Amino acid sequence: MAKTPDFGASDLGRLFTERHAEAVRDLGRFNLAVFGKTGAGKSTLINSVFGHEVAATGTGPPITAGLQYHEHPDGILGLYDSQGFETGHGGDAVLAGLEQIVTASRSEPVERQIHAAWYLVRWSDRRFEDAQAVFVQRVAQLVPVIFVMSQVPMTSDGRVHGDALAFAQYIESLNLPLSPQNSVVMTNALPDEFLRTVVFGLDRLLDATFATAPEASRRALVAAQLVDKERKRRAAKQIVKAASASALTTGLTPIPFSDAAILVPIQIAMIARVTAAYGLTVPTSKLAALVGSLMLSSGATTAGRWIVSSALRFAPGGQIPAAAISGTVAATLTSAVGRAWIEVCERMLDRDADGDSLDSNAMQELFRAEFRQRIKLGKNVES
């Protein structure tokens, strides 16, 4: 009989780090260009959709002609920010720089191309100049343009300022080459208690961006955005489902293998892919330490033995065909680990958005509680 591998916490942490780096590379990158005059609210909108870490960094190749490049800490989002400009000479310089980038990237892999652009106009400007319309038209010749009206007041009962509605209708009447469907996306990224306005429109902006983005870049966009947690959850569930199926196949072996660490590499790879799908910006070293500790105390070995012994108690004569029990055990255990880790990722995502540091003890408690609950259900839970 083959001997199953033994893992220590440091071994598990190193394995997670390797698999997480692979998972992040597999996501690719979504590249977005953002344009608008000074004061249009670009930074606020970017922070609300993608997080402050993106706008706070400026890594990447040097960008000229008024374009500054920002990159998500994991490299899954590239952001070209015009830094605010007026029409005329400044706009011409930005366009020249954009054209140079787009032209140079056309022969490159999709992750190096610019996939979409946001053009922001503040609703309170109440005017849209001919030069701005020309700028939008020229940008649209290079990349799809989503027109964003920013800082639009909406009350808690859903009423939008009438002037903003009229302004949006005027822009749409110009029949600019906008994506998707020649529409203006009205947004407000910050609530204002004094004016009694609420955050709105970010989900619609994200939907428009997804509709515009090429298929190859959408997994990266799911991971990078912070607006729609359900998109992340759906992606994570698919990863867990695939890993459970892989564990089921691995479990088609004699019973002793079902409670052994042979499942750990599958589960670590699953955890790494789920983590990447959530786009967490928690340092990988801290995540590796957390994963190593959790898997050592709650992973394949201990829970696998529990399920096997429980199943045997209810079998006629205490005997169950090895393939049936070990496959079920492997899939159930892997699903429980994955679904528990999804809950941890969602909690970390919320805390990360609030600027809190990782609380390892709280995350371990949450994981173990979710893990035990799903194991007690005794089935491969998909809900």
GUKENU-600799 format. One record per residue: residue in three letters; x negated, y, z negated of N, C-alpha, C in turn. Coordinates in steps of 0.05 Angstrom, whole numbers, plus 32768, in hexadecimal, padded with zeros to 4 digits. Layout:
# GUKENU-600799
ALAXYZXYZXYZ ...
# end
This chain:
# GUKENU-600799
MET7FEF7FE880008000800080007FEE80198000 ALA7FF5802D80107FE5804580127FE680557FF8 LYS7FD080617FF27FCF80727FDA7FD7808E7FE0 THR7FEA80997FD17FF480B47FD67FE080C87FCC PRO7FDE80DF7FD87FCB80F37FD07FD281007FB6 ASP7FBD81097FA77FC181187F8E7FBB81357F94 PHE7FCC81477F897FC881637F8D7FC781717F72 GLY7FB481847F707FB481977F5A7FC081B17F62 ALA7FC581C37F4F7FD181DD7F567FC181ED7F6A SER7FA681EC7F677F9581FB7F7A7F9781EF7F96 ASP7F9881D47F987F9B81C77FB27FB581D07FBF LEU7FCB81D07FB07FE581D87FBA7FE481F57FC3 GLY7FD782067FB37FD582227FBA7FC682267FD4 ARG7FB082187FD87FA1821A7FF17FB182108009 LEU7FBF81FA80057FD081F0801A7FE682048022 PHE7FF28210800E8006822580147FFA823C8023 THR7FE38245801B7FD6825C80297FD182568046 GLU7FC8823E804B7FC2823580677FDC82348077 ARG7FF08227806C800A8224807B8018823E807E HIS80168250806A8023826A806C8016827A8083 ALA7FFC827A80857FEF8288809B7FF8827E80B6 GLU7FFB826380B88005825880D18022826080D7 ALA8032826080C2804E826880C58051828580CE VAL8041829680C3804282B380CB803A82B680E8 ARG802582A880F0801C82AA810C803282A0811E ASP8040828B8116805582808127806C8293812B LEU807082A68118808682B9811A808282CD8131 GLY806882D28137806282E6814B806583038140 ARG806C83168151806E83328148808383408157 PHE80928352814980A483648156809883808156 ASN8097838D816D808B83A7816F80A083BC8176 LEU80A183D1816680B583E6816980A88401816B ALA80B18412817D80A9842E817F80BF84408174 VAL80B88454816480CC8466815880C584838160 PHE80D98491816B80D584AC817480EA84BF8168 GLY80E284D8816780F584EC815D80E685048152 LYS80F4851B815180E88533814880E18532812A THR80D08543812180CA8545810580E3854B80F5 GLY80E7853C80E080FF853F80CF8116852E80D7 ALA8113851D80EB8129850C80F4812E84F580E1 GLY811B84F080CF811F84DA80BB811484BF80C4 LYS80FF84BF80D480F484A680DE80E9849580C7 SER80D884A180B680CC849280A180E18486808E THR80F584968087810A848C8075811884748082 LEU811E8476809B812C846080A9811B844780AB ILE8101844B80B280EF843580B380EC84278098 ASN80E98437808380E7842B80688100841B8060 SER811784268068813084188061813483FE806F VAL812B83FC8088812E83E48098811883D08094 PHE80FF83DA809180E883C8809080D883C98076 GLY80DC83DC806580CE83DE804C80B783F2804D HIS80B083FC8035809D8412803380818409803B GLU807B83EE8039806083E5803F805883EA805C VAL806B83EA806E806583EE808A805C840B808F ALA806C841E80868066843A808B804E8444807B ALA8047843580668031843D8055801684358060 THR8016842480747FFC841B807F7FF98425809B GLY7FE0842480A57FDA842D80C07FC6841C80CD THR7FC8840280C97FB483F080D47FB983EA80F1 GLY7FA583E180FF7FA883DA811B7F9683EB812D PRO7F9883E881477F8683F681597F8C84148159 PRO7F788425815E7F7D8442815F7F9284498174 ILE7FA5845A816D7FBA8463817F7FB784828183 THR7FB7848B819C7FB384A781A17FCD84B381AA ALA7FCC84CC81B27FE384DB81BD7FFB84DB81AB GLY7FF684E08191800C84E3817E801A84CA8175 LEU800F84B3817C801B849A81738009848D815E GLN8015848881478007847A81318011845E812F TYR7FFF844B812A8007842F812980078426810C HIS801D841881048020840C80EA802583EE80EE GLU801D83DE80DA802183C180DD802B83B680C3 HIS803E83A480C48048839580AD8030838680A0 PRO802F838480868019837580798013835A8085 ASP8028834C808E80248332809A8020833380B8 GLY8021834B80C4801D834D80E18035834680F2 ILE804D834280E58065833A80F4807483528100 LEU806C836A80F980788382810480638396810B GLY806483A08124805383B6812C806483CF8131 LEU805B83E68126806C83FE8128805C84158134 TYR80668420814A805A84378156806B844F814F ASP80608461813F806E84788135806484918142 SER807684A1814D806E84B9815C806684D08149 GLN806B84CC812E806384DF811A807284FA811C GLY808784FA812C80968513812F808985248145 PHE8099852E8157808E8540816C80A585518177 GLU809D8566818380B08577819280AF856F81AF THR80C4857581BE80C4856F81DB80B0858181E8 GLY80AA857B82018096858B8210807C857D8210 HIS8066858B820B804C8580820D8048856981FA GLY8052856B81E1804F855681CE805C853D81D7 GLY8074853F81E28083852881EC8075851C8204 ASP8069852C8215805B8521822D804385118224 ALA8035851B820F801D850C8205802584F181F9 VAL803B84F181EA804584D881DE804D84C581F4 LEU805B84CE8209806384BD821F804B84B1822E ALA803784C28231801F84B8823F801284A2822F GLY801184A58215800584918204801684778204 LEU8031847B820380428464820380408454821D GLU803F84638233803D8456824D80238446824F GLN800E845182447FF4844382457FF684298235 ILE8003842A821D80058412820D801683FD821B VAL802D84068225804083F38232803383E6824B THR802683F6825B801983EC8273800383D8826C ALA7FF383DF82587FDD83CD82517FE783B38245 SER7FFE83B382398008839B822B80198389823C ARG80208391825480328381826580268366826C SER800C8364826E7FFF834B82747FF7833B825B GLU7FFD834782447FF6833A822B800D83288221 PRO80088317820C801D830782008033831A81F6 VAL804B830F81F38062831F81EB805E832D81D0 GLU804F832181BF804B832D81A4803B834781A6 ARG802E834D81BC801F836681BF802E837B81CE GLN8046837581D78056838881E68068839881D4 ILE807083B081DC808483BF81CD809F83B681D6 HIS80B083AE81C380C983A181C980E183B381C9 ALA80E083C981BB80F783DB81BA80EE83F681AF ALA80FF840A81B280F9842581A781128430819A TRP810E843E81848123844E8177811E846B817E TYR81328479818681308496818A814384A38176 LEU813884B38163814884BE814D814E84DB8153 VAL816784E3814D817084FF814D818085038133 ARG8179851881258188851E810D81A3852A8113 TRP81B88520810781D48528810E81D88546810A SER81CA855280F681CE856E80EF81C185818103 ASP81B08576811681A68587812B81BC8590813D ARG81D0857F814181E88585815181E2858E816E ARG81CB8588817781C5858E819381B0857A819D PHE81B2857581B7819F856281C48196857081DE GLU817D857681DF8172858781F5816D8576820E ASP816D8583822481678576823E814C8568823D ALA813985758230811E8569822F811E854F821E GLN812F854E820A8132853581FB813E851F820C ALA81528526821C815F8512822D814B85078241 VAL813A8519824C81268510825F811284FD8251 PHE810B8504823880F884F38229810484D78226 VAL811E84D6821D812A84BC8219812B84AC8233 GLN813184B98249813284AB8263811784A0826A ARG810284AF826580E784A6826C80DE848F825A VAL80E58490824080DF847A822E80ED84618237 ALA81078464823F8117844D8247810C843F8260 GLN80FC844D826F80EF8440828680D9842D827E LEU80D08431826580BA8421825A80C4840B8248 VAL80D68412823580E083FE822180FE8405821C PRO810E83F18214812A83F7820D812C840B81F6 VAL813E841E81F88141843481E4815B843181D5 ILE815A843181BB8172843281AA8173844E819E PHE818A845C81A3818D8478819A81998477817E VAL818A8484816C819284848150819884A08147 MET81B184A4813D81B784BE813081B384BA8112 SER81A284CA8107819984C680EB81A684DA80D8 GLN81A684D280BE81AF84E380A881CD84EB80AB VAL81DC84D980B781F984DF80BB820884DC80A1 PRO821884F08099822784ED8080823F84DB8084 MET824284C78072825A84B68070826284B58053 THR827B84B8804E828584B780338289849A802B SER828E849580118291847A800782AA846C8012 ASP82BD847B801C82D5846F802882D2846C8046 GLY82BA8470805182B5846A806D82B984808081 ARG82BC8499807782C184AF808982A684BB8092 VAL82A284BE80AC828A84CA80B7829084E780BF HIS827C84F880BB827F851480C18288851880DE GLY829C852880E282A7852C80FD829485378111 ASP828285498107826E8554811A825A853F8123 ALA8254852C811282428516811A82508505812F LEU826984FF812C827884EF8140827984FD815B ALA827E8517815A827F85278173826485288180 PHE824F852B81708234852B817B822D85118188 ALA823484FA817B822E84E08187823D84DC81A1 GLN825684E581A2826684E281BA825A84F381D1 TYR824F850A81CA8243851B81DF822A850C81EA ILE8219850181D9820184F481E2820884DC81F4 GLU821D84CD81EB822584B681FB823184BE8216 SER823C84D68218824784E08231823184E68245 LEU821884E8823C820284EE824F81F984D6825F ASN820384BE825781FD84A5826581DF84A08267 LEU81D284A4825181B5849E825081B184808250 PRO819A8476825981958459825A818F844E823F LEU81A3844C822E819F8443821281A68425820F SER819A841981FB81A083FD81F581AA83FB81D8 PRO81BE83EA81D481CE83DC81E881E783ED81EF GLN81F183EA8207820A83F58210820D8413820D ASN81F88422821281F9843F82138207844B81FA SER81FF844181E2820C844A81CA81F9845881B7 VAL8203846A81A681F48477819181F984688176 VAL81E48461816881E78453814E81E484698138 MET81FA846D812A81F98481811481F0847380FA THR81DE848180EC81D3847580D481CF848A80BE ASN81CD848080A681C48490808F81B4847D807D ALA819B8483807981898470806B81868476804E LEU8190848D8045818E8493802881A8849D801E PRO81B18493800681CA849E7FFA81C484B97FEE ASP81D984C97FED81D784E47FE081EF84E77FCD GLU81E884E57FB381FD84E67F9F820B85017F9F PHE81FC85167FA4820885317FA3821B85357FBA LEU8214852C7FD28225852E7FE9823985177FEC ARG823685037FDA824784EC7FDA824684DD7FF4 THR822E84DA7FFF822A84CB8018821D84B08011 VAL8221849C802282178481801D820584788033 VAL81F68463802E81E58456804281F784468055 PHE81F38449806F8203843A808281F58439809D GLY81FE842780AE81F4842680CA81DB841680CE LEU81CD840E80B881B483FF80BB81B983E480C7 ASP81CF83D780BF81D583BD80CB81DB83BF80E9 ARG81E983D480F181EF83D8810D81D583DD811D LEU81C483EE811181AA83F3811E819A83D98121 LEU819A83C9810C818B83AF810E8198839D8123 ASP81B2839C812481BF838B813981B783958155 ALA81B783AF815981AF83BA8173819283B3817A THR818183B48165816583AD8169816183908170 PHE8170837E8163816F8362816A8179835D8186 ALA818E836B818E8199836781A88186836F81BE THR8174838281B78161838D81CB8147837C81CB ALA8140837181B48126836381B18126834A81C2 PRO810F834381CE810D832981DC810E831281C8 GLU811782FC81D1811B82E481C0810282DD81B1 ALA80EB82DF81BE80D282D681B280CA82E7819A SER80D582FF819780CE8311818180E28311816A ARG80F88303816D810E8306815A810882F9813F ARG80F982E3813F80F382D7812580E282EA8114 ALA80D082F8812180C0830C811380D183238108 LEU80E4832B811980F6834181118107833980F9 VAL8111832080F98120831580E2810F831780C9 ALA80F6830F80CA80E5830F80B380DE832C80AA ALA80DA833E80BC80D1835980B680E7836B80AA GLN8100836780B38115837980AB811F8373808F LEU812983878081813483838066815283888063 VAL815F838E8079817B83958079818D837E8077 ASP818883698086819A83528088818D8339807C LYS8193833480638188831D8055819483038060 GLU81AC8304806B81B882EC807581A982E1808D ARG819E82F2809E818E82E980B4817682D980AA LYS816982E38095815382D48089815C82BA807D ARG817282BA8070817C82A180648182828C8079 ARG818E8294808F8194828180A4817B827580B0 ALA8167828680B4814D827C80BE8140826880AA ALA8142826F80908136825E807C81448243807A LYS815F8244807C816E822B807B816682188092 GLN8162822380A98159821280C0813E820680BA ILE812C821480AE8112820A80A7811581F38093 VAL812681F7807E812A81E2806A813781C98077 LYS814A81CE8089815781B78096814381A780A7 ALA813181B480B5811D81A680C5810A819780B3 ALA810281A3809D80EF8196808A80FC817E807D SER81168180807781248169806B81268152807E ALA812A81588098812B814380AC8110813680AF SER80FB814680AD80E0813B80AE80DA81298096 ALA80E38132807F80E08122806680F081088068 LEU810781098074811880F18077810880DC8088 THR80FB80E5809D80EC80D380AD80D480C8809E THR80C780DA808F80B080D1807F80B880BD8069 GLY80D180C1806080DB80AF804A80E380938053 LEU80E2808D806D80E88073807680D180608072 THR80CA805D805880B4804C804F80BC803E8035 PRO80AC802C802B80B4801F801180B980347FFB ILE80CA802B7FE880D3803D7FD380BC804C7FC4 PRO80A5803F7FBE8090804E7FAF808880677FBC PHE808980697FD7808080817FE4809480987FDF SER80AD80927FD980C180A77FD780BC80B97FBF ASP80AE80B07FAB80A980C17F94808C80C97F92 ALA807F80C97FA9806280CF7FAA805D80EA7FB7 ALA804580F47FB4803D810E7FBE803B810F7FDC ILE804280FA7FEA804080FA80078054810E8012 LEU806981168003807C812A800D807281468009 VAL805E814A7FF8805681657FF1804D81768009 PRO803D816C801C8035817C8032804D81868043 ILE8061817580468079817E8054808781958045 GLN80898192802B809781A6801B808781C0801A ILE806D81BE8018805C81D68017805F81E58032 ALA805E81D78048806181E48062807C81F18064 MET809181E4805A80AC81EF805A80AD82098049 ILE80A28208803180A18220802080928237802E ALA807C8230803B806D82458049807D8252805F ARG808B8241806F809B824C808580B3825C807B VAL80BF8254806580D58263805A80CB827E8050 THR80B4827E804280A88297803980A282AA8050 ALA8097829F8066809282B0807D80AC82BB8089 ALA80C182AB808980DA82B3809580E682CA8085 TYR80E082CC806B80EB82E2805B80D982FB805D GLY80C182F9806880B08310806C80A7831C8052 LEU80A3830C803D809B83168023808083238024 THR807D833A8017806383478016805483437FFC VAL805D832F7FEC804F83277FD48034831C7FDD PRO801E83237FD0800483187FD8800482FA7FDA THR7FF982EF7FEF7FF982D27FF37FEB82C37FDC SER7FD782CF7FD07FC982C17FBA7FDC82BD7FA2 LYS7FED82D07F9D800182CD7F87801682B97F8E LEU801F82B97FA7803282A57FAF802682897FAE ALA800D82867FB68000826C7FB67FFE82617F9A ALA7FF782737F867FF6826A7F6B801182617F61 LEU802682707F68804182697F60804A824F7F6C VAL8045824B7F86804D82337F93803F821B7F88 GLY8025821E7F83801582087F78802081FF7F5D SER802682127F4C8031820C7F31804C81FE7F33 LEU805D82097F44807881FE7F47807881E17F52 MET806881DD7F67806881C37F73805B81AE7F61 LEU804881B77F51803B81A47F3F804F819A7F29 SER806081AD7F20807281A67F0A808D819C7F13 SER809681A47F2B80B1819E7F3380B381917F4F GLY809C81887F59809C81807F7580A381637F79 ALA809781577F8E80A0813D7F98809E81277F84 THR808981267F748083810F7F648098810B7F4E THR809C811F7F3D80AE811B7F2680CB81187F2F ALA80D581297F4180F181287F4980F6810F7F59 GLY80E381077F6A80E680EF7F7A80EB80D67F68 ARG80DB80D47F5380DF80BD7F4080FB80BE7F34 TRP810480D67F2D811E80D97F20813580CF7F32 ILE813480D77F4C814980CF7F5E814880B17F63 VAL813080A67F67812E808A7F6C8139807A7F55 SER813180807F3C813A80717F25815880747F22 SER8163808C7F27818080907F25818F807F7F39 ALA8185807E7F528193806F7F67819280527F61 LEU817C80487F578179802B7F51818D80227F3C ARG819380347F2981A5802C7F1481C180257F1F PHE81C880317F3581E3802D7F4081E480187F57 ALA81CD800D7F5E81CC7FF97F7481D27FDD7F6A PRO81E17FCD7F7981E67FB27F7281CC7FA27F6E GLY81C87F997F5581B07F8A7F4F81977F9B7F4E GLY819B7FB57F4E81847FC77F4C81737FC87F64 GLN817D7FC07F7B816D7FC07F94817B7FCF7FAA ILE816C7FE17FB781777FF17FCD81637FEF7FE4 PRO816C7FEC7FFD81597FEC8013814680048012 ALA812D7FFF8016811980148013811D802B8026 ALA81248025803F8127803B8052813E804E804B ALA815580438041816B8054803A816680668023 ILE815A805A800E8156806B7FF6813F807E7FF9 SER8129807580058112808780068117809E801A GLY812580998030812C80AE8042813E80C38035 THR815380B98027816580CB8019815780DB8004 VAL814680CE7FF4813780DB7FDF812680F17FEB ALA811780EB8000810580FE800C811481178016 ALA812A81128024813A8129802F814781398019 THR8152812C8005815F813A7FEF814B814B7FDF LEU8135813F7FD98120814D7FCA811681657FD9 THR811081627FF3810581778003811A818E8006 SER81338186800A8148819B800C814A81AA7FF2 ALA8149819C7FDB814B81AA7FC1813481BD7FBD VAL811C81B57FC4810581C77FC2810881DF7FD4 GLY811181DA7FED811381F18000812982047FF7 ARG814081FA7FEF8156820C7FE88150821B7FCF ALA8142820F7FBC8139821D7FA4812682337FAB TRP8114822E7FBE810082427FC6810E82597FD5 ILE812382547FE3813282697FF0813C827D7FDB GLU814682737FC5815082847FB0813982957FA4 VAL812282897FA1810B82977F97810382AE7FAB CYS810382A77FC580FB82BB7FD9810F82D37FD8 GLU812882CD7FD5813C82E37FD5813982F47FBD ARG813282E87FA6812D82F87F8E811483097F91 MET80FF82FD7F9C80E7830C7FA180EB83227FB5 LEU80FB831D7FC9810183327FDD810F834A7FD0 ASP812283457FBE812F835B7FB0811C836A7F9E ARG810B835C7F9080F883687F7E80E383787F8E ASP80DB836C7FA480C683797FB580D183937FC0 ALA80EB83937FC880F783AC7FD380F983C17FBE ASP80FA83B97FA480FB83CD7F8E80DF83D57F85 GLY80CB83C97F9180AF83D07F8980A583C17F71 ASP80B383AD7F6880AB839E7F50809583897F58 SER808483837F458070836E7F4A807C83537F45 LEU806E833E7F4E807783237F4C8077831A7F2E ASP808E83117F25809083067F0A809082E77F0C SER807882DC7F0A807582BF7F0F808782AE7EFC ASN808882B67EE3809882A67ED080B582A67ED8 ALA80C082BD7EDF80DC82BF7EE780E182AF7F01 MET80CE82B07F1380D282A17F2C80D182837F27 GLN80BF827A7F1580BE825E7F0F80D882547F01 GLU80E282647EEF80FB825D7EE28112825B7EF6 LEU8113826E7F098128826E7F1D812582557F2F PHE810D824F7F38810982387F498111821E7F3B ARG8109821B7F22810F82017F14812D81FF7F0F ALA813A82157F09815782137F048166820C7F1E GLU815E82187F34816B82127F4E816481F67F57 PHE814B81EE7F53814281D37F5B815181BE7F4B ARG815381C17F31816181AD7F20817E81AB7F28 GLN818A81C27F2D81A781C27F3481AC81B37F4E ARG819A81B67F61819F81A97F7B8198818C7F7A ILE818481847F6A817E81687F668195815A7F58 LYS81A281677F4581B8815B7F3681D081557F48 LEU81D281657F5E81E881607F7181E581457F7F GLY81CC813C7F8081C881217F8C81CC811F7FA9 LYS81CA81357FB881CE81337FD581BF814A7FE3 ASN81BC81477FFD81AD815B800C81BF81738011 VAL81BD8187800181D0819D800181C981B18017 GLU81DD81B9802781D881CB803D81E681E68039 SER81F781E8802582068201802181F582168013 
# end
